[in-house]
Amino acid sequence: VEGSEVSAELEFLNQQNLILGMENKALKQRLESLNQEKLIKYLEHEVLEREKGRLRALYQLQQRQQQPELQHQSQPRQRPSSSHRRNNSRDLDSQFANLNLKHKEVNTGTDSISGPVRI
């Protein structure tokens, strides 16, 4: 009688061990998947940061080119005060934020970047 109880308990423990091993394997796969998602998000962030810098530079270039040529020819060029430059920078940041919000509204919450990330 005692031997059959030990045998039954051993069988139960073996089944528990098998179940825990399968759960462990599933959790490891989930962890790997999350690590891959994290890497993709990081790379997407880097791409977007570079694009933001490129667009900011393009916007600033266009703003300089749109200033009337007469203003440059008739008046000596004066360097704007530092507070004026900071305000322009803040205005630019708020315009980018508004563009980003408008883009999200149009996109209805989907990511603007899709497809594989290539390095």
LINDA-V766050 format. One record per residue. N is the residue number from 1. RES is the residue in three letters. NEAR is the number of other ideal C-beta (glycine too) atoms within 8 Angstrom. Layout:
BEGIN
n->N res->RES near->NEAR
n->N res->RES near->NEAR
END
This chain:
BEGIN
n->1 res->VAL near->4
n->2 res->GLU near->5
n->3 res->GLY near->6
n->4 res->SER near->7
n->5 res->GLU near->8
n->6 res->VAL near->8
n->7 res->SER near->8
n->8 res->ALA near->8
n->9 res->GLU near->8
n->10 res->LEU near->8
n->11 res->GLU near->8
n->12 res->PHE near->8
n->13 res->LEU near->8
n->14 res->ASN near->8
n->15 res->GLN near->8
n->16 res->GLN near->8
n->17 res->ASN near->8
n->18 res->LEU near->8
n->19 res->ILE near->8
n->20 res->LEU near->8
n->21 res->GLY near->8
n->22 res->MET near->8
n->23 res->GLU near->8
n->24 res->ASN near->8
n->25 res->LYS near->8
n->26 res->ALA near->8
n->27 res->LEU near->8
n->28 res->LYS near->8
n->29 res->GLN near->8
n->30 res->ARG near->8
n->31 res->LEU near->8
n->32 res->GLU near->8
n->33 res->SER near->8
n->34 res->LEU near->8
n->35 res->ASN near->8
n->36 res->GLN near->8
n->37 res->GLU near->8
n->38 res->LYS near->8
n->39 res->LEU near->8
n->40 res->ILE near->9
n->41 res->LYS near->8
n->42 res->TYR near->8
n->43 res->LEU near->10
n->44 res->GLU near->11
n->45 res->HIS near->8
n->46 res->GLU near->8
n->47 res->VAL near->10
n->48 res->LEU near->9
n->49 res->GLU near->8
n->50 res->ARG near->8
n->51 res->GLU near->8
n->52 res->LYS near->9
n->53 res->GLY near->8
n->54 res->ARG near->8
n->55 res->LEU near->9
n->56 res->ARG near->10
n->57 res->ALA near->8
n->58 res->LEU near->8
n->59 res->TYR near->10
n->60 res->GLN near->9
n->61 res->LEU near->8
n->62 res->GLN near->8
n->63 res->GLN near->8
n->64 res->ARG near->7
n->65 res->GLN near->6
n->66 res->GLN near->5
n->67 res->GLN near->8
n->68 res->PRO near->5
n->69 res->GLU near->6
n->70 res->LEU near->6
n->71 res->GLN near->8
n->72 res->HIS near->9
n->73 res->GLN near->6
n->74 res->SER near->5
n->75 res->GLN near->7
n->76 res->PRO near->3
n->77 res->ARG near->5
n->78 res->GLN near->5
n->79 res->ARG near->4
n->80 res->PRO near->6
n->81 res->SER near->6
n->82 res->SER near->5
n->83 res->SER near->6
n->84 res->HIS near->8
n->85 res->ARG near->9
n->86 res->ARG near->8
n->87 res->ASN near->8
n->88 res->ASN near->9
n->89 res->SER near->8
n->90 res->ARG near->8
n->91 res->ASP near->8
n->92 res->LEU near->11
n->93 res->ASP near->8
n->94 res->SER near->8
n->95 res->GLN near->9
n->96 res->PHE near->11
n->97 res->ALA near->8
n->98 res->ASN near->8
n->99 res->LEU near->8
n->100 res->ASN near->8
n->101 res->LEU near->8
n->102 res->LYS near->8
n->103 res->HIS near->9
n->104 res->LYS near->8
n->105 res->GLU near->7
n->106 res->VAL near->6
n->107 res->ASN near->9
n->108 res->THR near->5
n->109 res->GLY near->4
n->110 res->THR near->5
n->111 res->ASP near->6
n->112 res->SER near->6
n->113 res->ILE near->7
n->114 res->SER near->4
n->115 res->GLY near->4
n->116 res->PRO near->3
n->117 res->VAL near->8
n->118 res->ARG near->3
n->119 res->ILE near->3
END
